[in-house]
């Protein structure tokens, strides 16, 4: 589950805290409001436990309890 972690969408100039997650999307709270990002075709940098983890959105197109990071 990615809710609560800071996430950067690579190449889109978008970053924020994950506030919701569905099978196909992530919802971010950004400086410019709430944004929904499609997982498919995007790459992300996840800030978790003082580390940067690179995640391919295609690898997490599933419900959060169906994968483990």
Secondary structure, DSSP 8 states (H G I E B T S, - for coil): --TTSEEEETTTTEEEEEEEE-SSEEEEEETTEEEEEESTT-EEEEEETTEEEEEEGGGG-S-GGG---
